[in-house]
């Protein structure tokens, strides 16, 4: 059973517009959520995270929204740039105060930003 | 400040062989986790080492084992390799208890023939 799901395998967006990537989870014990970006032949790079005590976290062009009642989170990228083209993974962990806890990943969404 | 480094970058083995992958964590990090990423999927947690002991383990068979050394570096060993073990193996490090995210290396691409 997939506890973290990214239902859109791919997303295409025009440069300068907003990119919205979605993620759903089923495990109520998850309390810490992260987004990673992955380029080919590189490891995942941390982008932004959010604790379950918040519903929004912003860092520059990246904003993550958390809807606990719907068990849904989303990543907004505004404005989108061609360099944002990559695979984006949503991840979750329980007991988020312990950074070492195992991460459960979604299957990823490939974002393509067209110039 | 060196990030997480993994070796080798690529490896080709045949079924039944054994393999050892290595990981050096980011400076200052004391916890190392290993993940397996199959093609087209998200990374799956194998296990985690802290203070030289396995602290958590995912749903992987005993053929997968590991070790953490006093300098916090780590090894992943896989015995009796199967074709299905072909994947990208990622190492991630973190500082336990800080609420800070795990940082990943670029991985080892393991191909089983």
Backbone of each chain as ProteinMPNN parsed JSONL, in Angstrom:
{"seq_chain_A": "XXXXXXXXXXXXXXXXXXXXXXXXXXXXXXXXXXXXXXXXXXXXXXXXXXXXXXXXXXXXXXXXXXXXXXXXXXXXXXXXXXXXXXXXXXXXXXXXXXXXXXXXXXXXXXXXXXX", "coords_chain_A": {"N_chain_A": [[0.853, -1.198, 0.0], [0.533, 2.155, -0.918], [1.632, 4.762, 0.926], [2.176, 7.376, 0.469], [1.27, 9.358, -2.167], [1.719, 10.555, -5.452], [-0.195, 11.667, -7.789], [0.013, 12.693, -10.336], [2.001, 11.927, -12.95], [3.432, 13.584, -14.613], [3.952, 17.077, -15.479], [3.417, 19.952, -17.345], [4.458, 23.245, -17.845], [4.3, 26.718, -18.659], [7.051, 28.939, -18.88], [7.392, 31.36, -16.3], [4.805, 31.107, -15.399], [2.654, 29.672, -12.829], [3.573, 26.692, -11.138], [2.023, 23.836, -9.896], [2.312, 21.254, -7.771], [1.091, 18.199, -6.575], [0.313, 16.133, -3.703], [-0.714, 13.296, -1.906], [-1.48, 11.68, 1.201], [-1.796, 8.818, 3.391], [-1.254, 7.94, 5.952], [-1.916, 8.743, 9.2], [-0.064, 9.243, 11.127], [2.038, 10.622, 10.088], [3.918, 13.558, 10.422], [5.609, 15.386, 9.413], [6.659, 16.87, 6.501], [8.18, 16.846, 3.305], [9.663, 18.283, 0.359], [11.513, 17.22, -2.387], [13.814, 17.787, -5.05], [14.884, 16.341, -8.077], [17.458, 15.992, -10.332], [18.515, 14.329, -13.374], [20.939, 11.762, -12.895], [21.767, 12.77, -10.489], [21.547, 13.01, -6.892], [18.539, 13.304, -4.832], [17.608, 16.638, -4.031], [17.056, 18.658, -1.274], [14.224, 20.76, -0.965], [12.059, 22.192, 0.405], [10.257, 22.16, 3.5], [7.579, 21.171, 5.752], [6.024, 21.315, 8.89], [3.5, 19.475, 10.664], [2.164, 21.163, 12.325], [1.811, 23.483, 11.079], [0.216, 25.216, 8.303], [1.224, 26.308, 6.077], [4.247, 27.038, 4.4], [6.849, 29.093, 3.322], [9.424, 29.775, 0.976], [11.181, 31.815, -0.723], [10.628, 31.418, -4.122], [9.186, 29.164, -3.697], [6.449, 27.546, -2.195], [4.874, 25.62, 0.246], [1.871, 23.994, 0.933], [-0.237, 22.65, 3.423], [-2.895, 20.508, 4.013], [-4.332, 19.123, 6.514], [-6.718, 17.828, 7.189], [-7.606, 16.862, 4.79], [-5.525, 15.312, 4.167], [-3.49, 16.142, 2.394], [-0.98, 17.695, 0.474], [0.638, 20.422, -1.208], [2.915, 21.788, -3.591], [3.877, 24.935, -4.587], [5.276, 26.717, -7.222], [6.431, 29.773, -8.05], [7.632, 32.532, -9.88], [7.628, 30.003, -12.441], [10.619, 28.549, -13.752], [12.815, 27.617, -16.467], [14.976, 26.131, -15.435], [13.812, 24.833, -13.345], [12.854, 22.489, -14.23], [12.576, 19.171, -13.605], [12.428, 16.109, -11.66], [10.095, 15.922, -9.099], [9.8, 15.002, -5.761], [7.614, 14.118, -3.213], [7.774, 13.678, 0.277], [7.378, 12.018, 3.445], [7.419, 11.853, 7.029], [7.167, 10.288, 10.267], [7.162, 11.56, 13.6], [8.645, 14.039, 13.315], [10.466, 15.668, 14.626], [12.714, 14.282, 14.967], [15.21, 14.187, 12.935], [16.355, 12.051, 11.727], [14.494, 10.131, 11.165], [12.84, 7.635, 9.141], [12.068, 8.287, 5.75], [9.148, 8.327, 3.789], [8.446, 8.072, 0.472], [6.708, 9.593, -2.304], [5.832, 8.669, -5.712], [6.845, 10.508, -7.471], [6.793, 13.453, -9.589], [7.217, 14.557, -12.822], [8.327, 17.625, -13.78], [8.082, 19.905, -16.379], [9.261, 22.834, -17.603], [8.506, 25.11, -19.966], [10.295, 27.274, -22.147]], "CA_chain_A": [[0.0, 0.0, 0.0], [1.319, 3.372, -1.028], [1.199, 5.707, 1.951], [2.349, 8.711, -0.105], [0.974, 9.237, -3.586], [1.719, 11.707, -6.339], [-1.047, 11.096, -8.832], [0.351, 13.203, -11.668], [3.376, 11.541, -13.275], [4.126, 14.675, -15.287], [3.282, 18.374, -15.521], [4.09, 20.875, -18.249], [4.06, 24.613, -17.507], [5.023, 27.753, -19.405], [7.937, 29.783, -18.069], [6.761, 32.54, -15.735], [3.52, 30.776, -14.785], [2.728, 28.917, -11.577], [3.556, 25.219, -11.151], [1.416, 23.283, -8.683], [2.51, 19.811, -7.672], [0.223, 17.699, -5.516], [0.725, 14.933, -2.993], [-1.69, 12.815, -0.926], [-0.942, 10.659, 2.093], [-2.849, 8.083, 4.102], [-0.854, 7.622, 7.32], [-2.182, 9.865, 10.113], [1.09, 9.452, 12.013], [2.992, 11.536, 9.45], [3.82, 14.909, 10.968], [6.66, 16.212, 8.825], [6.557, 16.64, 5.062], [9.275, 17.485, 2.59], [9.733, 18.185, -1.101], [12.855, 17.104, -2.947], [13.924, 17.911, -6.496], [15.931, 15.44, -8.546], [17.914, 16.042, -11.715], [19.119, 13.056, -13.799], [22.306, 11.448, -12.469], [22.075, 13.414, -9.214], [20.665, 12.621, -5.801], [17.493, 14.282, -4.504], [18.028, 17.854, -3.329], [15.987, 19.185, -0.425], [13.673, 22.057, -1.376], [11.278, 22.874, 1.423], [9.534, 21.219, 4.361], [6.535, 21.748, 6.587], [5.585, 20.521, 10.027], [2.046, 19.349, 10.694], [1.555, 22.231, 13.141], [1.614, 24.623, 10.193], [-0.499, 24.901, 7.068], [1.897, 26.959, 4.956], [5.631, 27.438, 4.59], [7.275, 29.776, 2.1], [10.854, 30.025, 0.854], [11.425, 32.371, -2.048], [9.604, 31.08, -5.126], [8.557, 27.885, -3.328], [5.525, 27.541, -1.066], [4.211, 24.345, 0.471], [0.609, 24.085, 1.653], [-0.64, 21.385, 4.022], [-4.288, 20.387, 4.439], [-4.291, 17.885, 7.302], [-8.005, 17.136, 7.17], [-7.697, 16.167, 3.497], [-4.269, 14.56, 4.008], [-3.039, 16.609, 1.084], [-0.082, 18.839, 0.428], [0.969, 20.867, -2.548], [4.075, 22.659, -3.757], [3.664, 25.963, -5.588], [6.501, 27.371, -7.684], [6.038, 30.996, -8.748], [7.289, 32.057, -11.216], [8.381, 28.815, -12.865], [11.766, 28.823, -14.603], [13.263, 26.385, -17.15], [15.863, 25.38, -14.544], [12.998, 24.059, -12.396], [12.505, 21.216, -14.869], [13.183, 18.078, -12.828], [11.422, 15.259, -11.006], [9.83, 16.388, -7.742], [9.318, 13.958, -4.871], [7.028, 14.426, -1.925], [8.175, 12.685, 1.276], [6.763, 12.226, 4.752], [7.947, 11.051, 8.13], [6.513, 10.417, 11.569], [8.109, 12.09, 14.586], [9.489, 14.905, 12.507], [11.521, 16.309, 15.409], [13.897, 13.462, 14.81], [15.529, 14.298, 11.511], [16.826, 10.787, 11.202], [13.448, 9.148, 10.916], [12.711, 7.187, 7.768], [11.198, 9.027, 4.858], [8.321, 7.586, 2.839], [8.383, 8.918, -0.715], [5.784, 9.368, -3.4], [6.455, 8.169, -6.935], [7.477, 11.595, -8.213], [6.143, 14.16, -10.701], [8.207, 15.202, -13.697], [7.922, 18.976, -14.167], [8.757, 20.478, -17.542], [8.955, 24.255, -17.757], [8.844, 25.469, -21.348], [10.671, 28.689, -22.3]], "C_chain_A": [[0.887, 1.247, 0.0], [0.808, 4.386, -0.025], [1.326, 7.158, 1.477], [2.184, 8.584, -1.613], [1.082, 10.583, -4.294], [1.021, 11.232, -7.609], [-0.745, 11.601, -10.241], [1.783, 12.827, -11.991], [4.147, 12.686, -13.935], [3.257, 15.923, -15.314], [4.098, 19.278, -16.424], [3.55, 22.279, -18.012], [4.888, 25.591, -18.344], [5.883, 28.559, -18.424], [7.195, 31.032, -17.577], [5.422, 32.263, -15.071], [3.741, 29.99, -13.496], [2.741, 27.415, -11.858], [2.965, 24.758, -9.832], [1.562, 21.769, -8.724], [1.776, 19.307, -6.428], [0.703, 16.372, -4.947], [-0.361, 14.566, -1.979], [-1.052, 11.744, -0.055], [-2.077, 10.014, 2.879], [-2.523, 7.881, 5.58], [-1.023, 8.835, 8.234], [-1.014, 10.161, 11.048], [2.128, 10.392, 11.387], [2.806, 12.938, 10.018], [4.867, 15.847, 10.401], [6.722, 15.852, 7.346], [7.627, 17.449, 4.334], [9.059, 17.357, 1.083], [11.208, 18.161, -1.5], [12.762, 17.243, -4.451], [15.073, 17.022, -6.943], [16.194, 15.66, -10.034], [18.488, 14.677, -12.085], [20.557, 12.943, -13.316], [22.731, 12.207, -11.208], [21.146, 12.86, -8.147], [19.594, 13.663, -5.56], [18.065, 15.442, -3.702], [16.843, 18.402, -2.544], [15.551, 20.569, -0.894], [13.049, 22.808, -0.205], [10.542, 21.821, 2.249], [8.443, 21.953, 5.128], [6.191, 20.773, 7.701], [4.059, 20.508, 10.062], [1.369, 20.406, 11.565], [1.318, 23.494, 12.305], [0.752, 24.22, 9.001], [0.15, 25.545, 5.841], [3.332, 27.251, 5.344], [6.152, 27.959, 3.26], [8.773, 29.98, 2.121], [11.113, 30.494, -0.569], [10.295, 32.043, -3.009], [8.786, 29.842, -4.755], [7.676, 28.052, -2.094], [4.903, 26.154, -0.968], [2.976, 24.589, 1.331], [0.242, 22.696, 2.177], [-2.096, 21.461, 4.472], [-4.421, 19.053, 5.175], [-5.605, 17.12, 7.223], [-8.173, 16.34, 5.877], [-6.5, 15.258, 3.264], [-3.668, 14.862, 2.636], [-2.044, 17.733, 1.268], [0.249, 19.176, -1.006], [2.189, 21.779, -2.497], [3.76, 23.626, -4.886], [5.004, 26.593, -5.936], [6.069, 28.568, -8.534], [7.192, 32.01, -8.733], [8.135, 30.844, -11.589], [9.481, 29.225, -13.845], [12.204, 27.517, -15.285], [14.173, 25.512, -16.285], [15.119, 24.585, -13.493], [12.607, 22.7, -12.968], [13.297, 20.085, -14.218], [12.06, 17.152, -12.374], [11.307, 15.712, -9.552], [9.212, 15.253, -6.927], [8.766, 14.59, -3.599], [7.456, 13.324, -0.96], [7.557, 13.032, 2.613], [7.451, 11.377, 5.797], [7.094, 11.261, 9.369], [7.567, 10.853, 12.573], [9.136, 12.977, 13.906], [10.572, 15.63, 13.283], [12.816, 15.53, 15.359], [14.232, 13.402, 13.323], [15.959, 12.987, 10.919], [15.739, 9.808, 10.876], [13.266, 8.848, 9.44], [11.736, 8.056, 7.002], [10.439, 8.055, 3.968], [8.052, 8.509, 1.657], [7.183, 8.578, -1.597], [6.559, 8.952, -4.642], [7.088, 9.244, -7.809], [6.58, 12.173, -9.297], [7.222, 14.836, -11.516], [7.647, 16.542, -14.152], [8.758, 19.435, -15.348], [8.303, 21.924, -17.679], [9.447, 24.694, -19.124], [9.182, 26.945, -21.443], [9.647, 29.453, -23.131]], "O_chain_A": [[1.831, 1.379, 0.779], [-0.338, 4.825, -0.119], [0.672, 8.054, 2.01], [2.876, 7.795, -2.257], [0.602, 11.605, -3.803], [1.592, 10.482, -8.401], [-1.192, 11.011, -11.225], [2.705, 13.354, -11.37], [5.371, 12.754, -13.83], [2.034, 15.866, -15.193], [5.318, 19.364, -16.293], [2.338, 22.488, -17.981], [6.037, 25.312, -18.688], [5.482, 28.818, -17.289], [6.468, 31.675, -18.334], [4.942, 33.07, -14.275], [4.875, 29.685, -13.125], [2.003, 26.931, -12.716], [3.36, 25.236, -8.768], [1.009, 21.096, -9.594], [1.839, 19.923, -5.365], [1.397, 15.599, -5.609], [-0.868, 15.437, -1.272], [-0.191, 10.992, -0.51], [-3.163, 10.578, 3.017], [-3.433, 7.67, 6.382], [-0.341, 9.844, 8.056], [-0.98, 11.211, 11.689], [3.003, 10.9, 12.089], [1.687, 13.447, 10.089], [4.999, 16.982, 10.859], [6.825, 14.68, 6.983], [7.932, 18.582, 4.704], [8.372, 16.454, 0.606], [12.022, 18.953, -1.026], [11.76, 16.866, -5.059], [16.108, 16.95, -6.281], [15.301, 15.536, -10.872], [18.909, 13.934, -11.199], [21.303, 13.923, -13.331], [23.92, 12.279, -10.897], [20.09, 12.308, -8.455], [19.717, 14.793, -6.032], [18.895, 15.254, -2.813], [15.757, 18.585, -3.092], [16.378, 21.435, -1.183], [13.464, 23.918, 0.13], [10.242, 20.731, 1.761], [8.39, 23.183, 5.149], [6.08, 19.567, 7.482], [3.409, 21.42, 9.551], [0.144, 20.534, 11.549], [0.7, 24.451, 12.772], [0.578, 23.034, 8.721], [-0.307, 25.356, 4.714], [3.609, 27.661, 6.471], [5.931, 27.355, 2.21], [9.341, 30.32, 3.159], [11.246, 29.692, -1.493], [9.135, 32.356, -2.739], [7.808, 29.515, -5.426], [8.094, 28.621, -1.086], [4.463, 25.585, -1.967], [3.034, 25.302, 2.332], [0.389, 21.696, 1.474], [-2.481, 22.362, 5.218], [-4.598, 18.001, 4.561], [-5.602, 15.889, 7.193], [-8.8, 15.281, 5.866], [-6.459, 14.518, 2.281], [-3.382, 13.965, 1.843], [-2.23, 18.615, 2.106], [0.156, 18.336, -1.901], [2.453, 22.445, -1.496], [3.421, 23.215, -5.995], [5.776, 26.96, -5.049], [5.439, 28.416, -9.58], [7.693, 32.324, -7.653], [9.25, 30.691, -11.089], [9.298, 30.129, -14.659], [11.989, 26.433, -14.741], [14.14, 24.286, -16.393], [15.715, 23.748, -12.815], [12.081, 21.853, -12.246], [14.526, 20.053, -14.277], [10.889, 17.387, -12.671], [12.315, 15.865, -8.862], [8.236, 14.628, -7.343], [9.377, 15.476, -3.002], [7.497, 12.154, -1.341], [7.249, 14.192, 2.887], [7.997, 10.316, 5.494], [6.396, 12.266, 9.505], [8.747, 10.543, 12.406], [10.335, 12.699, 13.923], [11.507, 16.158, 12.682], [13.885, 16.056, 15.671], [13.613, 12.662, 12.559], [15.927, 12.829, 9.699], [16.029, 8.733, 10.351], [13.508, 9.704, 8.59], [10.718, 8.501, 7.533], [11.004, 7.087, 3.459], [7.499, 9.596, 1.822], [6.713, 7.441, -1.632], [7.789, 8.89, -4.628], [7.786, 8.934, -8.774], [5.724, 11.484, -9.851], [8.04, 15.589, -10.987], [6.619, 16.595, -14.827], [9.987, 19.364, -15.322], [7.117, 22.203, -17.849], [10.644, 24.658, -19.41], [8.466, 27.785, -20.898], [9.807, 30.652, -23.358]]}, "seq_chain_B": "XXXXXXXXXXXXXXXXXXXXXXXXXXXXXXXXXXXXXXXXXXXXXXXXXXXXXXXXXXXXXXXXXXXXXXXXXXXXXXXXXXXXXXXXXXXXXXXXXXXXXXXXXXXXXXXXX", "coords_chain_B": {"N_chain_B": [[32.695, 22.62, 2.367], [32.058, 19.366, 2.342], [29.509, 17.47, 0.807], [27.249, 14.669, 0.997], [28.914, 11.775, 0.084], [29.209, 9.095, -2.212], [30.329, 5.833, -3.127], [30.983, 3.022, -5.284], [30.278, 4.961, -8.313], [28.984, 3.681, -10.388], [28.125, 0.225, -10.895], [28.506, -3.079, -11.967], [27.184, -6.26, -11.65], [26.784, -9.848, -11.386], [24.098, -12.228, -11.107], [23.702, -13.706, -7.898], [26.1, -12.873, -6.893], [27.919, -10.82, -4.48], [27.759, -7.513, -3.076], [29.251, -4.419, -2.058], [28.493, -1.225, -1.021], [29.45, 2.175, -0.482], [29.405, 4.995, 1.783], [29.928, 8.334, 2.703], [29.018, 10.546, 5.172], [27.583, 13.885, 5.242], [29.564, 16.51, 6.574], [29.54, 16.698, 10.074], [27.167, 15.361, 10.401], [25.453, 12.6, 11.963], [23.873, 10.454, 11.46], [22.957, 7.924, 9.206], [21.118, 6.949, 6.414], [19.826, 4.5, 4.162], [18.54, 4.126, 0.893], [16.606, 2.555, -1.685], [16.128, 3.088, -5.085], [14.099, 2.225, -7.568], [13.705, 2.158, -11.149], [11.75, 4.798, -12.31], [10.321, 5.06, -9.98], [9.736, 6.24, -6.59], [12.241, 6.763, -4.006], [12.873, 4.011, -1.766], [12.912, 3.19, 1.644], [15.595, 1.509, 3.163], [17.292, 0.91, 5.479], [18.508, 2.417, 8.562], [21.282, 3.891, 10.206], [22.648, 4.668, 13.329], [24.866, 5.784, 15.769], [26.453, 3.56, 15.268], [24.709, 1.45, 15.133], [21.944, -0.401, 13.787], [19.038, 1.342, 13.486], [16.489, 1.689, 12.451], [14.461, -0.224, 10.173], [13.435, -0.936, 6.907], [11.134, -2.632, 4.665], [12.853, -4.868, 3.693], [14.709, -7.789, 2.696], [16.866, -10.019, 4.657], [19.135, -10.266, 3.177], [20.075, -7.818, 2.674], [22.28, -5.847, 4.34], [24.061, -3.814, 6.72], [26.48, -1.394, 7.876], [27.859, 0.86, 10.25], [30.535, 3.026, 10.803], [32.934, 4.232, 13.321], [33.576, 6.829, 12.461], [31.265, 7.7, 11.372], [30.777, 7.059, 8.714], [29.367, 4.748, 6.31], [28.422, 1.452, 5.214], [26.682, -0.456, 2.75], [25.654, -3.688, 2.303], [24.878, -6.229, 0.01], [23.823, -9.461, -0.391], [23.825, -12.504, -2.405], [22.812, -11.579, -4.966], [19.996, -10.534, -6.883], [18.209, -10.223, -10.013], [16.278, -8.293, -9.656], [17.404, -6.553, -7.873], [18.624, -4.583, -9.184], [19.08, -1.189, -9.342], [19.045, 2.292, -8.282], [21.014, 3.154, -5.61], [20.697, 5.049, -2.82], [22.256, 7.13, -0.442], [21.625, 8.836, 2.547], [22.219, 11.5, 4.808], [21.948, 12.881, 8.132], [21.482, 15.049, 11.008], [20.784, 13.769, 13.976], [17.756, 14.31, 15.736], [17.399, 17.029, 15.296], [15.415, 18.079, 13.723], [16.032, 18.788, 11.173], [16.334, 18.407, 7.586], [17.03, 15.317, 5.724], [20.002, 14.822, 3.837], [20.982, 13.954, 0.597], [23.224, 11.757, -1.193], [24.659, 11.325, -4.527], [24.214, 8.786, -5.313], [24.609, 5.221, -6.068], [24.638, 3.453, -8.991], [23.465, 0.351, -9.519], [23.749, -2.465, -11.476], [22.454, -5.568, -12.355], [23.359, -8.46, -13.994]], "CA_chain_B": [[31.953, 21.662, 3.189], [31.665, 18.284, 1.454], [28.205, 16.889, 1.055], [27.242, 13.217, 1.101], [29.608, 11.167, -1.044], [28.975, 7.676, -2.346], [31.176, 5.138, -4.091], [31.322, 3.637, -6.569], [29.18, 5.628, -9.006], [28.292, 2.622, -11.127], [28.633, -1.104, -10.585], [27.816, -4.165, -12.671], [27.393, -7.542, -11.004], [25.936, -10.925, -11.899], [23.226, -12.861, -10.113], [24.358, -14.547, -6.913], [27.273, -12.216, -6.313], [27.734, -9.946, -3.329], [28.234, -6.172, -3.381], [29.361, -3.468, -0.944], [28.429, 0.178, -1.405], [29.987, 2.986, 0.591], [28.817, 6.329, 1.938], [30.47, 9.243, 3.704], [27.962, 11.537, 5.414], [27.905, 15.305, 5.276], [30.302, 16.857, 7.768], [28.708, 17.055, 11.217], [25.996, 14.485, 10.501], [25.766, 11.373, 12.679], [22.898, 9.423, 11.1], [22.998, 7.564, 7.792], [20.02, 6.107, 5.939], [19.996, 3.973, 2.811], [17.304, 3.989, 0.131], [16.69, 1.944, -3.002], [15.216, 3.709, -6.027], [13.909, 1.519, -8.839], [13.425, 3.052, -12.268], [10.39, 5.325, -12.393], [9.663, 5.058, -8.675], [10.374, 7.02, -5.547], [13.152, 5.991, -3.153], [12.292, 3.194, -0.693], [13.803, 3.116, 2.798], [16.143, 0.188, 3.46], [17.568, 0.961, 6.913], [19.175, 3.611, 9.08], [22.283, 3.627, 11.224], [22.968, 5.743, 14.278], [25.763, 5.262, 16.818], [26.977, 2.277, 14.794], [23.712, 0.395, 15.231], [20.772, -0.271, 12.938], [17.992, 1.906, 14.336], [15.198, 1.406, 11.816], [14.618, -1.04, 8.985], [12.269, -1.008, 6.026], [10.689, -3.964, 4.27], [13.867, -5.491, 2.837], [15.15, -9.07, 3.27], [18.13, -10.047, 5.392], [20.262, -10.187, 2.232], [20.536, -6.435, 2.78], [22.831, -5.569, 5.661], [24.863, -2.6, 6.695], [27.415, -1.145, 8.977], [28.301, 2.241, 10.415], [31.848, 3.078, 11.44], [33.03, 5.306, 14.317], [33.624, 8.162, 11.826], [29.899, 7.876, 10.86], [30.59, 6.532, 7.373], [28.525, 3.562, 6.332], [28.416, 0.518, 4.083], [25.505, -1.279, 2.48], [26.032, -4.954, 1.693], [23.778, -7.04, -0.506], [24.27, -10.809, -0.74], [22.983, -13.311, -3.3], [22.138, -10.594, -5.804], [18.931, -10.913, -7.808], [17.999, -9.241, -11.077], [15.433, -7.238, -9.117], [18.179, -5.627, -7.04], [19.107, -3.508, -10.056], [18.437, 0.051, -8.895], [19.925, 3.339, -7.776], [21.067, 3.091, -4.152], [20.956, 6.392, -2.306], [22.598, 7.3, 0.954], [21.235, 10.149, 3.07], [22.71, 11.736, 6.164], [21.257, 13.914, 8.894], [21.9, 15.185, 12.398], [19.642, 13.236, 14.708], [17.087, 15.102, 16.753], [17.423, 18.471, 15.05], [14.321, 18.521, 12.882], [16.574, 19.213, 9.892], [16.077, 17.36, 6.582], [18.094, 14.438, 5.279], [20.699, 15.235, 2.63], [21.285, 12.774, -0.197], [24.313, 11.675, -2.153], [24.223, 11.143, -5.906], [23.81, 7.405, -5.493], [25.353, 4.204, -6.805], [23.778, 2.727, -9.93], [23.823, -1.066, -9.509], [23.114, -3.25, -12.534], [22.655, -7.003, -12.189], [23.199, -9.146, -15.277]], "C_chain_B": [[31.41, 20.562, 2.272], [30.281, 17.78, 1.838], [28.345, 15.383, 1.228], [27.934, 12.632, -0.135], [29.412, 9.661, -1.024], [29.933, 7.084, -3.373], [30.813, 3.658, -4.114], [30.096, 4.324, -7.184], [28.311, 4.606, -9.737], [28.937, 1.285, -10.796], [27.82, -2.127, -11.371], [28.196, -5.482, -12.025], [26.534, -8.591, -11.704], [25.139, -11.542, -10.759], [24.032, -13.762, -9.179], [25.579, -13.922, -6.268], [26.89, -11.356, -5.112], [28.311, -8.575, -3.676], [28.29, -5.335, -2.096], [29.384, -2.059, -1.502], [28.834, 1.029, -0.2], [29.424, 4.404, 0.588], [29.569, 7.095, 3.016], [29.452, 10.348, 3.93], [28.484, 12.959, 5.309], [28.588, 15.602, 6.603], [29.351, 17.289, 8.893], [27.487, 16.184, 11.399], [26.381, 13.154, 11.147], [24.864, 10.202, 12.289], [22.939, 9.189, 9.6], [21.835, 6.63, 7.477], [20.31, 5.681, 4.512], [18.622, 3.78, 2.172], [17.601, 3.295, -1.19], [15.678, 2.636, -3.907], [15.193, 2.913, -7.325], [13.5, 2.53, -9.907], [11.969, 3.49, -12.266], [9.639, 5.359, -11.072], [10.368, 5.999, -7.715], [11.305, 6.15, -4.717], [12.386, 5.231, -2.074], [13.33, 2.993, 0.401], [14.266, 1.684, 3.041], [16.398, 0.073, 4.963], [18.334, 2.229, 7.247], [20.141, 3.213, 10.181], [22.549, 4.882, 12.04], [23.783, 5.123, 15.4], [26.154, 3.813, 16.528], [25.983, 1.119, 14.919], [22.56, 0.663, 14.267], [19.604, 0.188, 13.808], [16.591, 1.658, 13.778], [15.46, 0.557, 10.583], [13.313, -1.043, 8.205], [11.992, -2.455, 5.643], [11.651, -4.579, 3.251], [14.364, -6.77, 3.505], [16.522, -8.957, 3.932], [19.349, -10.051, 4.481], [20.868, -8.775, 2.242], [21.022, -6.201, 4.212], [23.72, -4.345, 5.568], [25.775, -2.492, 7.895], [27.666, 0.354, 9.042], [29.583, 2.243, 11.224], [31.9, 4.241, 12.437], [33.093, 6.704, 13.7], [32.302, 8.497, 11.125], [29.71, 7.414, 9.423], [29.882, 5.189, 7.446], [28.724, 2.719, 5.08], [27.076, -0.184, 3.988], [26.002, -2.531, 1.77], [24.773, -5.674, 1.209], [24.346, -8.371, -0.955], [23.312, -11.461, -1.725], [22.148, -12.419, -4.212], [21.134, -11.215, -6.756], [18.799, -9.844, -8.883], [17.211, -8.04, -10.557], [16.15, -6.267, -8.205], [18.777, -4.503, -7.877], [18.352, -2.227, -9.721], [19.513, 1.088, -8.615], [19.868, 3.269, -6.255], [21.547, 4.441, -3.632], [21.271, 6.345, -0.824], [22.179, 8.713, 1.367], [21.791, 10.302, 4.473], [21.934, 12.87, 6.815], [21.861, 13.98, 10.29], [20.688, 14.845, 13.251], [19.078, 14.238, 15.702], [17.007, 16.589, 16.486], [16.206, 18.974, 14.281], [14.781, 19.005, 11.525], [16.437, 18.065, 8.886], [17.294, 16.484, 6.305], [18.678, 14.962, 3.973], [21.189, 13.99, 1.91], [22.572, 12.906, -1.008], [23.757, 11.429, -3.548], [23.925, 9.687, -6.242], [24.825, 6.524, -6.198], [24.368, 3.467, -7.692], [24.271, 1.294, -10.006], [23.036, -1.799, -10.59], [23.466, -4.717, -12.34], [22.369, -7.698, -13.516], [22.862, -10.619, -15.081]], "O_chain_B": [[30.45, 20.77, 1.53], [29.932, 17.677, 3.014], [29.419, 14.882, 1.561], [27.575, 12.961, -1.266], [29.443, 9.029, 0.032], [30.301, 7.734, -4.351], [30.389, 3.1, -3.101], [29.002, 4.265, -6.622], [27.081, 4.664, -9.704], [30.12, 1.21, -10.465], [26.594, -2.045, -11.43], [29.377, -5.79, -11.866], [25.667, -8.26, -12.512], [25.485, -11.385, -9.588], [24.928, -14.485, -9.615], [26.043, -14.38, -5.224], [25.716, -11.19, -4.781], [29.241, -8.477, -4.476], [27.49, -5.519, -1.178], [30.206, -1.738, -2.361], [28.595, 0.656, 0.948], [29.027, 4.938, -0.448], [29.818, 6.576, 4.103], [29.057, 11.023, 2.979], [29.693, 13.19, 5.29], [28.24, 15.023, 7.632], [28.476, 18.13, 8.692], [26.83, 16.25, 12.438], [27.475, 12.637, 10.923], [25.077, 9.079, 12.746], [22.955, 10.137, 8.816], [21.6, 5.649, 8.183], [20.955, 6.402, 3.751], [17.674, 3.333, 2.817], [18.692, 3.423, -1.745], [14.507, 2.761, -3.549], [16.158, 2.93, -8.089], [13.011, 3.616, -9.598], [11.062, 2.659, -12.225], [8.444, 5.657, -11.047], [11.461, 6.49, -7.996], [11.174, 4.926, -4.723], [11.394, 5.72, -1.534], [14.483, 2.667, 0.123], [13.455, 0.761, 3.118], [15.793, -0.76, 5.638], [18.746, 2.994, 6.376], [19.863, 2.321, 10.983], [22.657, 5.99, 11.513], [23.433, 4.063, 15.92], [26.18, 2.965, 17.419], [26.364, -0.047, 14.823], [22.243, 1.815, 13.97], [19.226, -0.499, 14.757], [15.637, 1.445, 14.527], [16.548, 0.606, 10.01], [12.228, -1.14, 8.778], [12.551, -3.383, 6.227], [11.295, -4.781, 2.09], [14.438, -6.843, 4.732], [17.229, -7.959, 3.792], [20.472, -9.861, 4.947], [22.024, -8.578, 1.866], [20.26, -6.341, 5.169], [24.082, -3.899, 4.479], [25.829, -3.352, 8.774], [27.683, 1.035, 8.017], [29.693, 1.533, 12.224], [31.042, 5.123, 12.419], [32.701, 7.674, 14.349], [32.228, 9.467, 10.371], [28.576, 7.378, 8.946], [29.806, 4.57, 8.508], [29.138, 3.215, 4.033], [26.425, -0.467, 4.994], [26.691, -2.443, 0.754], [23.754, -5.721, 1.898], [25.243, -8.418, -1.797], [22.162, -11.048, -1.872], [20.92, -12.503, -4.221], [21.376, -12.264, -7.353], [19.221, -8.703, -8.694], [17.452, -6.906, -10.971], [15.573, -5.258, -7.8], [19.372, -3.572, -7.334], [17.125, -2.185, -9.806], [20.71, 0.815, -8.696], [18.784, 3.32, -5.674], [22.639, 4.907, -3.955], [20.64, 5.618, -0.057], [22.364, 9.667, 0.612], [21.829, 9.339, 5.239], [21.342, 13.709, 6.136], [22.631, 13.112, 10.703], [19.687, 15.561, 13.239], [19.817, 14.92, 16.412], [16.587, 17.346, 17.361], [15.991, 20.184, 14.198], [13.986, 19.585, 10.785], [16.423, 16.896, 9.272], [18.429, 16.853, 6.606], [17.959, 15.476, 3.115], [21.742, 13.081, 2.529], [22.954, 13.992, -1.443], [22.544, 11.335, -3.736], [23.439, 9.387, -7.333], [25.764, 7.003, -6.834], [23.378, 2.918, -7.208], [25.369, 1.04, -10.501], [21.806, -1.757, -10.611], [24.636, -5.067, -12.181], [21.29, -7.552, -14.089], [22.693, -11.35, -16.057]]}, "name": "protein", "num_of_chains": 2, "seq": "XXXXXXXXXXXXXXXXXXXXXXXXXXXXXXXXXXXXXXXXXXXXXXXXXXXXXXXXXXXXXXXXXXXXXXXXXXXXXXXXXXXXXXXXXXXXXXXXXXXXXXXXXXXXXXXXXXXXXXXXXXXXXXXXXXXXXXXXXXXXXXXXXXXXXXXXXXXXXXXXXXXXXXXXXXXXXXXXXXXXXXXXXXXXXXXXXXXXXXXXXXXXXXXXXXXXXXXXXXXXXXXXXXXX"}
